[in-house]
C-alpha cells in the first residue's frame, strides 16, 4: 500500500468519525427531558412565555430537526458554539479558550514526566527481569495504575495542602494562582508552579503505571527475537544491545500508547481538576454538568472527541513511518492471482446461507430506515414539541441500521472476493437459525397475552403467575407457547443441518419477514 493511499484512508476515517461525533453531539442534548430554554431563562433576567417563544424563533428551535442540524453543522464548522447558560451569556468558544491553557500546561508537563519515568522504569525492569527492582517496580506500577485518580488526589490534598501529622501544609489547596496578587515575571511563574505542583504530581504518578507496564512487556518480547541472539553471539556489549537494538524496537507500542493517552488523559484531568479546584477544562466540565449548560457541554464534548480522534490519526500516521511494515502489507484483490496467498474454498451451503442472511439484513435495515422516516414526516410534519423525541428515536434507529447495512454488504463482498474457510462458513448457517428463532419470537410477541393483574387482553408479552381459568385467554397463551417452541426448535434444526440450506434459507427469510414486518407495522401504526 502506498504512503499517500494509507494516509488518505486514515484521514478519511478520522473525518467520518468526526462527522459521526457531530451527529451524536447534536441529538444527544435534544433527547434530554429538560428544556434548555427554561434553564437559560432562569439563569438570566426573568423571562415571560412570550419571550421564550421569541427566543425559540431566534435560535431556530422551531424549525424542522434536519434543518436545525444543518444550521448546527454550519455553526460548528465556523467554531460558533453559541452562548453559555451558566457564564452570564459568555461565548462558549471564549470560555473554552480561557480554560484550555491551564489544562494544556498540566497535561503537557505531567505527560512528559510520566513518559520519561515510566519508560525508564519499564526498561530497567524488563532488562533485569526477575530482579528485586523488577518485582518492586511491578508492585508500584500496578498499584498506581489501578488506583482511582480522584482518591489519590484527595489523599495528596489532605497531606500536603492541609497538613496531617508529620506532613506540613506546603502547597495551596487549589486554584491557578494566588487571587488578589498582581505578580509579574519570575514571581508569577513561581506562584503558578506552586499551585500546579499537587495536581501535576497526582496526574504524573497516576500515568506512570501504564507506560512502565507496556514498556516492560514489549522489552521482554523483543529480547527473545533472533536479532538479539545474533548480537549477543557477535560479542556486542550488553549496554549496546539494550540501547541500540532492544529499546528502539520495544518503543513502537509505547509510542502509540503515548499518543493515544494524550486524548484520553482529559478524562483523568476532570477528576483531578475538580479535587484541586484547578481552573481548567475539567473543572469547567463539572460546572457545565451541574448547571446543565448544554451549549457549553456540546462544545466541550466536541473538543474532547476531536482530541481523541486527532491523537488516533497522528498515532496511525506516525507509526506507519516508524514501522513501514504497517503501510506495506499487501492487499489481496479478486482479479489478481497470488501464489503466496492460499485461499481455501467456501462450501456451497455457507455461501447460500451467507447471501440469504446478508440480503435479509440489508432489506430489514433499509426497510426500517424508510418506514421510520416516512412515519416522522407523515405524522409530525414540521418537527416540534413532542415530535422532537420521536425524531431523535428515528435518528437513533437510522444510526443503528447503517452498521447493519455495512455488515451485510461486507458479507456479500467477502463471500464473492475472499472466501472463508469451510469451518468458518458454518456461522452463516447459524445466523439463519437465529433469524428463524428471533422471527418466531417476534410473531409470538404480537399475539395478545392475558394479563392477570389487569384481567384483560394485552399486547405486551406478560406471563401469568397463575394459569387463567377462562378458555379464550388460555388458548392464546397456548398458541404463544407453541409458536415459541416451534421457532426455537426450527432455529436449532436450521443451524445444525447445513446440507438442507436450500430448503431452510427461504423458510428463515419468510419467518423473519413476517415477524419483523409485523413488529414494524404495529410500531408505525
C-alpha positions as CSV (number, residue, x, y, z in Angstrom):
1,X,0.0,0.0,0.0
2,X,1.4,3.4,-1.0
3,X,2.1,6.1,1.6
4,X,-0.4,8.5,0.1
5,X,-3.2,5.9,-0.1
6,X,-2.6,4.9,3.5
7,X,-2.6,8.5,4.8
8,X,-5.7,9.3,2.7
9,X,-7.5,6.3,4.2
10,X,-6.7,7.2,7.7
11,X,-7.7,10.9,7.2
12,X,-10.9,9.8,5.7
13,X,-11.7,7.5,8.6
14,X,-10.9,10.4,11.0
15,X,-13.3,12.7,9.1
16,X,-16.1,10.1,9.1
17,X,-15.6,9.6,12.8
18,X,-15.7,13.3,13.5
19,X,-18.9,13.6,11.4
20,X,-20.5,10.8,13.5
21,X,-19.4,12.6,16.7
22,X,-21.1,15.8,15.4
23,X,-24.3,13.9,14.6
24,X,-24.3,12.2,18.0
25,X,-23.4,15.5,19.8
26,X,-26.4,17.2,18.1
27,X,-29.0,14.6,19.0
28,X,-27.6,13.8,22.4
29,X,-28.7,17.0,24.0
30,X,-32.1,17.1,22.2
31,X,-33.4,13.9,23.8
32,X,-32.7,15.1,27.4
33,X,-36.1,15.8,29.1
34,X,-35.2,19.3,30.5
35,X,-35.9,22.3,28.2
36,X,-32.7,24.3,27.7
37,X,-34.7,27.5,27.1
38,X,-36.2,27.3,30.6
39,X,-32.8,26.8,32.1
40,X,-31.5,29.8,30.1
41,X,-34.5,31.9,31.3
42,X,-33.8,31.0,34.9
43,X,-30.1,31.9,34.6
44,X,-30.7,35.4,33.2
45,X,-33.3,38.1,33.7
46,X,-36.9,36.9,34.2
47,X,-38.5,35.7,31.0
48,X,-42.1,35.6,30.1
49,X,-43.7,32.8,27.9
50,X,-43.8,35.3,25.1
51,X,-40.0,36.0,25.5
52,X,-39.4,32.2,25.4
53,X,-41.4,31.8,22.2
54,X,-39.5,34.7,20.7
55,X,-36.1,33.2,21.8
56,X,-37.2,29.8,20.3
57,X,-37.7,31.5,16.9
58,X,-34.4,33.4,17.2
59,X,-32.5,30.3,17.9
60,X,-34.2,28.3,15.2
61,X,-35.6,25.7,17.6
62,X,-39.0,25.9,15.8
63,X,-37.5,24.7,12.6
64,X,-37.6,21.0,11.5
65,X,-34.9,18.9,13.1
66,X,-32.9,18.2,9.8
67,X,-32.8,22.0,9.2
68,X,-31.6,22.5,12.8
69,X,-28.8,20.0,12.1
70,X,-27.7,21.9,9.0
71,X,-27.5,25.1,11.0
72,X,-25.7,23.3,13.8
73,X,-23.1,21.8,11.4
74,X,-22.5,25.2,9.7
75,X,-22.0,26.9,13.1
76,X,-19.8,24.1,14.3
77,X,-17.5,24.3,11.3
78,X,-17.3,28.1,11.9
79,X,-16.4,27.3,15.6
80,X,-19.6,29.1,16.7
81,X,-21.0,27.1,19.7
82,X,-23.4,29.8,21.0
83,X,-23.6,31.4,24.4
84,X,-23.2,29.7,27.8
85,X,-26.1,29.5,30.2
86,X,-24.1,29.5,33.4
87,X,-21.4,32.1,32.5
88,X,-23.7,35.1,32.1
89,X,-24.1,34.6,28.3
90,X,-20.4,34.4,27.6
91,X,-19.4,32.9,24.3
92,X,-18.6,29.2,24.6
93,X,-15.6,29.4,22.4
94,X,-14.1,32.2,24.5
95,X,-14.9,30.3,27.7
96,X,-13.1,27.2,26.4
97,X,-10.2,29.3,25.1
98,X,-9.6,30.8,28.5
99,X,-9.6,27.5,30.3
100,X,-7.7,25.4,27.8
101,X,-4.2,26.9,28.6
102,X,-4.1,25.8,32.3
103,X,-5.2,22.3,31.2
104,X,-2.6,22.1,28.5
105,X,0.1,23.2,30.9
106,X,-0.9,20.5,33.3
107,X,-1.4,17.8,30.7
108,X,1.8,18.5,28.7
109,X,4.2,18.7,31.7
110,X,2.7,15.7,33.5
111,X,2.7,13.6,30.3
112,X,6.3,14.3,29.6
113,X,7.3,13.5,33.1
114,X,5.2,10.3,33.3
115,X,6.5,9.1,29.9
116,X,10.2,9.6,30.9
117,X,9.8,8.0,34.3
118,X,7.6,5.2,33.1
119,X,9.9,4.3,30.2
120,X,13.0,4.2,32.4
121,X,11.2,2.0,35.0
122,X,9.9,-0.3,32.3
123,X,13.3,-0.6,30.5
124,X,15.3,-1.4,33.6
125,X,12.6,-3.7,35.0
126,X,12.3,-5.7,31.7
127,X,16.1,-5.8,31.2
128,X,16.6,-7.2,34.7
129,X,13.6,-9.5,34.7
130,X,13.1,-11.3,37.9
131,X,15.3,-9.0,40.0
132,X,14.4,-7.1,43.1
133,X,14.0,-3.9,41.1
134,X,11.7,-5.6,38.6
135,X,9.4,-7.1,41.4
136,X,9.3,-3.8,43.3
137,X,8.6,-1.7,40.1
138,X,5.8,-4.1,39.1
139,X,4.2,-3.8,42.5
140,X,4.5,0.0,42.4
141,X,3.3,0.4,38.8
142,X,0.3,-2.0,39.3
143,X,-0.7,-0.1,42.4
144,X,-0.6,3.4,40.8
145,X,-2.2,2.0,37.6
146,X,-5.2,0.6,39.4
147,X,-5.9,3.3,42.0
148,X,-8.6,5.9,41.2
149,X,-7.1,9.3,40.4
150,X,-9.6,11.3,42.4
151,X,-9.0,9.2,45.5
152,X,-5.2,9.7,45.2
153,X,-5.8,13.4,44.7
154,X,-7.9,13.6,47.9
155,X,-5.1,11.9,49.9
156,X,-2.4,14.3,48.4
157,X,-4.6,17.3,49.1
158,X,-5.1,16.2,52.7
159,X,-1.4,15.5,53.3
160,X,0.3,18.4,51.5
161,X,-2.3,21.2,51.4
162,X,-4.0,20.9,54.8
163,X,-1.3,19.1,56.6
164,X,-1.8,15.8,58.5
165,X,0.5,14.6,61.3
166,X,4.2,14.9,60.1
167,X,3.1,16.4,56.8
168,X,3.0,20.2,56.9
169,X,0.9,22.5,54.8
170,X,3.4,23.1,51.9
171,X,1.2,23.9,48.9
172,X,-2.0,25.8,48.3
173,X,-5.2,23.8,48.2
174,X,-6.4,24.9,44.8
175,X,-6.5,27.5,42.1
176,X,-4.2,28.5,39.3
177,X,-2.6,31.5,41.0
178,X,-3.0,33.5,44.2
179,X,-6.0,35.8,43.9
180,X,-5.6,39.4,44.7
181,X,-1.8,39.5,44.0
182,X,-0.7,41.2,40.8
183,X,2.6,39.3,40.3
184,X,4.8,39.5,37.3
185,X,7.9,37.9,35.9
186,X,9.6,35.2,37.9
187,X,7.3,35.7,40.9
188,X,4.3,35.0,38.8
189,X,5.9,31.8,37.3
190,X,6.8,30.6,40.8
191,X,3.3,31.2,42.1
192,X,1.8,29.3,39.1
193,X,4.2,26.4,39.6
194,X,3.3,26.3,43.3
195,X,-0.4,25.9,42.5
196,X,0.4,23.4,39.8
197,X,2.6,21.1,41.9
198,X,-0.1,19.0,43.6
199,X,-2.3,18.3,40.5
200,X,0.8,17.7,38.4
201,X,2.1,15.2,41.0
202,X,-1.2,13.3,41.1
203,X,-1.6,13.1,37.3
204,X,2.1,12.1,36.8
205,X,2.1,9.3,39.3
206,X,-1.3,8.0,38.1
207,X,0.1,7.8,34.5
208,X,3.4,6.2,35.2
209,X,2.0,2.7,35.6
210,X,0.6,2.2,32.0
211,X,3.8,3.4,30.3
212,X,6.1,1.2,32.6
213,X,4.0,-1.9,32.1
214,X,3.7,-1.6,28.4
215,X,7.4,-0.8,28.0
216,X,8.5,-3.8,30.2
217,X,6.3,-6.3,28.4
218,X,7.4,-5.0,25.0
219,X,11.1,-5.1,26.0
220,X,10.8,-8.7,27.2
221,X,9.2,-9.7,23.9
222,X,11.9,-8.1,21.8
223,X,14.7,-9.7,23.9
224,X,13.6,-13.1,22.6
225,X,13.9,-12.1,18.9
226,X,16.6,-13.7,16.8
227,X,18.5,-10.4,16.1
228,X,19.2,-10.0,19.9
229,X,20.6,-13.5,20.0
230,X,22.8,-12.7,16.9
231,X,24.1,-9.5,18.6
232,X,25.0,-11.5,21.7
233,X,26.7,-14.1,19.6
234,X,28.8,-11.4,18.0
235,X,30.0,-10.2,21.3
236,X,28.2,-6.9,21.4
237,X,28.2,-5.3,24.8
238,X,25.1,-5.5,26.9
239,X,24.5,-1.8,27.0
240,X,24.8,-1.5,23.2
241,X,22.4,-4.4,22.8
242,X,19.9,-2.7,25.2
243,X,20.1,0.9,23.8
244,X,20.8,0.3,20.2
245,X,18.9,-2.9,19.4
246,X,16.3,-3.7,22.0
247,X,14.9,-0.3,23.2
248,X,14.3,1.2,19.7
249,X,12.2,-1.8,18.7
250,X,10.4,-2.0,22.0
251,X,9.5,1.7,21.8
252,X,7.0,1.1,19.0
253,X,4.0,0.0,21.1
254,X,4.8,2.6,23.8
255,X,5.0,5.4,21.2
256,X,1.4,4.6,20.1
257,X,0.2,4.5,23.7
258,X,1.8,7.9,24.4
259,X,-0.1,9.5,21.5
260,X,-3.4,7.8,22.4
261,X,-3.1,8.8,26.0
262,X,-2.9,12.5,25.0
263,X,-6.6,12.2,24.0
264,X,-7.9,10.0,26.9
265,X,-5.9,11.8,29.6
266,X,-8.6,14.6,29.6
267,X,-10.9,12.1,31.3
268,X,-8.5,11.9,34.3
269,X,-8.0,15.7,34.3
270,X,-11.7,16.2,35.1
271,X,-11.4,14.4,38.4
272,X,-8.0,15.9,39.4
273,X,-9.0,19.5,38.5
274,X,-12.3,19.1,40.4
275,X,-10.5,18.0,43.6
276,X,-7.9,20.8,43.4
277,X,-10.3,23.4,42.1
278,X,-7.9,23.9,39.2
279,X,-9.5,26.3,36.7
280,X,-9.1,24.2,33.5
281,X,-11.4,22.3,31.2
282,X,-12.0,19.6,33.7
283,X,-13.5,22.0,36.3
284,X,-15.4,23.8,33.6
285,X,-16.9,20.4,32.5
286,X,-18.1,19.7,36.1
287,X,-19.6,23.2,36.3
288,X,-21.4,22.7,33.0
289,X,-22.8,19.4,34.1
290,X,-24.1,20.7,37.5
291,X,-25.7,23.7,35.9
292,X,-27.0,21.8,32.8
293,X,-25.2,24.2,30.5
294,X,-26.0,22.4,27.2
295,X,-24.1,24.8,24.8
296,X,-21.0,24.6,26.9
297,X,-21.3,20.8,27.2
298,X,-21.7,20.5,23.5
299,X,-18.5,22.5,22.9
300,X,-16.5,20.5,25.5
301,X,-17.8,17.1,24.3
302,X,-16.8,18.0,20.7
303,X,-13.4,19.3,21.8
304,X,-12.6,16.1,23.8
305,X,-13.8,13.9,21.0
306,X,-11.7,15.8,18.4
307,X,-8.6,15.5,20.6
308,X,-9.1,11.7,20.8
309,X,-9.7,11.4,17.0
310,X,-6.7,13.6,16.1
311,X,-4.5,11.7,18.6
312,X,-5.5,8.4,16.9
313,X,-4.8,9.9,13.4
314,X,-1.4,11.1,14.4
315,X,-0.6,7.8,16.1
316,X,-1.5,5.8,12.9
317,X,0.4,8.1,10.6
318,X,3.5,8.4,12.8
319,X,3.5,4.6,13.5
320,X,3.5,3.9,9.7
321,X,6.7,5.9,9.3
322,X,8.4,4.4,12.3
323,X,7.4,0.9,11.3
324,X,7.0,0.8,7.4
325,X,5.5,-2.7,7.7
326,X,2.2,-1.2,8.7
327,X,1.7,0.5,5.3
328,X,3.5,-2.1,3.1
329,X,1.2,-5.0,3.9
330,X,-0.1,-6.4,0.6
331,X,-3.8,-6.2,-0.4
332,X,-5.4,-9.3,-2.0
333,X,-7.6,-8.3,-4.9
334,X,-10.0,-10.6,-6.6
335,X,-8.5,-10.0,-10.1
336,X,-5.0,-10.9,-9.0
337,X,-3.6,-14.4,-8.7
338,X,-1.4,-14.5,-5.6
339,X,0.8,-17.5,-5.4
340,X,1.9,-16.6,-1.9
341,X,-1.7,-16.5,-0.5
342,X,-3.7,-19.7,-0.2
343,X,-7.4,-19.0,0.0
344,X,-9.5,-22.1,0.9
345,X,-12.8,-22.6,-0.9
346,X,-16.0,-21.8,0.9
347,X,-18.7,-24.5,1.0
348,X,-21.8,-24.1,-1.1
349,X,-24.0,-24.2,1.9
350,X,-22.0,-21.5,3.6
351,X,-22.3,-19.3,0.5
352,X,-26.0,-19.7,0.2
353,X,-26.6,-19.1,3.9
354,X,-24.3,-16.1,3.9
355,X,-26.1,-14.5,0.9
356,X,-29.5,-15.2,2.4
357,X,-28.6,-13.8,5.8
358,X,-26.9,-10.6,4.4
359,X,-29.7,-9.9,1.9
360,X,-32.3,-10.3,4.7
361,X,-30.2,-8.0,6.9
362,X,-29.9,-5.4,4.2
363,X,-33.6,-5.4,3.4
364,X,-34.6,-5.2,7.0
365,X,-32.3,-2.3,7.7
366,X,-33.3,-0.3,4.6
367,X,-37.0,-1.0,5.3
368,X,-36.6,0.2,8.9
369,X,-35.0,3.4,7.8
370,X,-37.6,4.1,5.1
371,X,-40.6,3.4,7.2
372,X,-39.4,5.3,10.3
373,X,-38.6,8.5,8.3
374,X,-41.9,8.2,6.4
375,X,-43.7,7.9,9.7
376,X,-42.0,11.1,11.1
377,X,-42.8,13.3,8.1
378,X,-46.3,11.8,7.7
379,X,-47.3,12.1,11.4
380,X,-45.3,15.1,12.6
381,X,-44.7,17.1,9.5
382,X,-42.8,20.0,10.9
383,X,-40.8,18.6,13.8
384,X,-41.6,20.5,17.0
385,X,-42.8,19.9,20.5
386,X,-43.3,16.2,21.4
387,X,-42.1,15.1,17.9
388,X,-38.5,16.0,18.9
389,X,-38.1,12.9,21.0
390,X,-39.8,10.8,18.2
391,X,-37.4,12.3,15.6
392,X,-34.4,11.5,17.9
393,X,-35.6,7.9,18.1
394,X,-35.8,7.7,14.3
395,X,-32.3,9.1,14.0
396,X,-31.0,6.5,16.6
397,X,-32.7,3.7,14.6
398,X,-31.1,5.1,11.4
399,X,-27.6,5.2,13.0
400,X,-28.1,1.6,14.2
401,X,-29.3,0.4,10.8
402,X,-26.3,1.8,8.9
403,X,-23.8,-0.6,10.6
404,X,-26.2,-3.4,9.7
405,X,-26.2,-2.3,6.1
406,X,-22.4,-2.1,6.1
407,X,-22.2,-5.5,7.7
408,X,-24.5,-7.1,5.1
409,X,-22.5,-5.6,2.2
410,X,-19.3,-6.8,3.8
411,X,-20.6,-10.3,4.0
412,X,-21.5,-10.3,0.3
413,X,-18.2,-8.8,-0.7
414,X,-16.3,-11.4,1.4
415,X,-18.2,-14.3,0.0
416,X,-17.6,-13.1,-3.5
417,X,-14.0,-11.9,-3.3
418,X,-12.3,-13.5,-0.3
419,X,-13.8,-16.9,0.6
420,X,-13.5,-18.1,4.2
421,X,-12.5,-21.5,5.4
422,X,-15.1,-24.2,5.4
423,X,-15.3,-24.4,9.2
424,X,-15.9,-20.7,9.4
425,X,-18.7,-20.8,6.8
426,X,-21.0,-22.6,9.2
427,X,-21.5,-19.4,11.2
428,X,-23.7,-18.2,8.3
429,X,-25.9,-21.2,8.8
430,X,-26.1,-20.5,12.5
431,X,-27.1,-17.0,11.5
432,X,-30.0,-18.4,9.5
433,X,-31.1,-20.4,12.6
434,X,-31.1,-17.2,14.6
435,X,-33.3,-15.5,12.0
436,X,-35.8,-18.3,12.4
437,X,-35.8,-18.2,16.2
438,X,-36.0,-14.4,16.5
439,X,-38.6,-14.2,13.8
440,X,-40.8,-16.7,15.7
441,X,-40.3,-14.8,18.9
442,X,-41.4,-11.6,17.2
443,X,-44.5,-13.4,15.8
444,X,-45.4,-14.8,19.2
445,X,-45.0,-11.4,20.9
446,X,-47.6,-10.0,18.5
447,X,-50.3,-12.4,19.8
448,X,-52.3,-10.9,22.6
449,X,-51.4,-12.2,26.1
450,X,-53.7,-12.4,29.0
451,X,-52.6,-10.1,31.8
452,X,-53.6,-11.5,35.2
453,X,-53.2,-8.2,37.1
454,X,-55.4,-6.3,34.6
455,X,-57.8,-9.1,33.9
456,X,-57.9,-8.4,30.2
457,X,-56.0,-9.0,27.0
458,X,-52.8,-7.1,26.5
459,X,-50.4,-6.9,23.5
460,X,-47.4,-7.0,25.8
461,X,-45.8,-10.3,26.4
462,X,-46.8,-11.0,30.1
463,X,-46.8,-14.4,31.7
464,X,-49.4,-15.1,34.4
465,X,-48.3,-16.3,37.8
466,X,-51.5,-18.5,38.0
467,X,-53.0,-20.0,34.8
468,X,-56.2,-18.3,34.0
469,X,-59.5,-20.3,34.1
470,X,-61.0,-18.6,31.1
471,X,-60.7,-20.7,28.0
472,X,-60.0,-18.0,25.5
473,X,-57.0,-16.5,27.3
474,X,-55.7,-20.0,27.9
475,X,-55.9,-20.7,24.2
476,X,-54.0,-17.5,23.4
477,X,-51.3,-18.4,25.9
478,X,-51.1,-21.9,24.4
479,X,-50.6,-20.6,20.9
480,X,-48.0,-18.2,22.1
481,X,-46.0,-21.0,23.8
482,X,-46.4,-23.3,20.8
483,X,-45.0,-20.7,18.4
484,X,-42.1,-20.0,20.8
485,X,-41.3,-23.7,21.0
486,X,-41.6,-24.3,17.2
487,X,-39.5,-21.3,16.4
488,X,-36.7,-22.2,18.8
489,X,-36.7,-25.9,17.6
490,X,-36.7,-24.8,13.9
491,X,-33.8,-22.4,14.5
492,X,-31.8,-25.2,16.1
493,X,-32.5,-27.6,13.2
494,X,-31.6,-25.0,10.6
495,X,-28.3,-24.3,12.5
496,X,-27.2,-27.9,12.8
497,X,-28.3,-29.2,9.3
498,X,-26.3,-27.1,6.8
499,X,-27.0,-29.6,3.9
500,X,-30.7,-28.6,3.8
501,X,-29.8,-24.9,3.4
502,X,-31.6,-24.7,0.1
503,X,-34.9,-25.5,1.8
504,X,-34.2,-23.8,5.2
505,X,-33.0,-20.5,3.8
506,X,-36.3,-19.5,2.3
507,X,-38.1,-20.6,5.4
508,X,-35.8,-18.5,7.6
509,X,-36.3,-15.4,5.4
510,X,-40.1,-15.8,5.4
511,X,-40.4,-16.3,9.2
512,X,-38.1,-13.3,9.8
513,X,-40.0,-11.1,7.2
514,X,-43.4,-12.0,8.9
515,X,-42.2,-11.4,12.4
516,X,-40.1,-8.3,11.7
517,X,-42.6,-6.8,9.3
518,X,-45.5,-7.3,11.8
519,X,-43.5,-5.7,14.5
520,X,-42.6,-2.6,12.4
521,X,-46.2,-2.3,11.1
522,X,-47.6,-2.3,14.7
523,X,-45.0,0.2,15.8
524,X,-45.5,2.6,12.9
525,X,-49.3,2.3,13.3
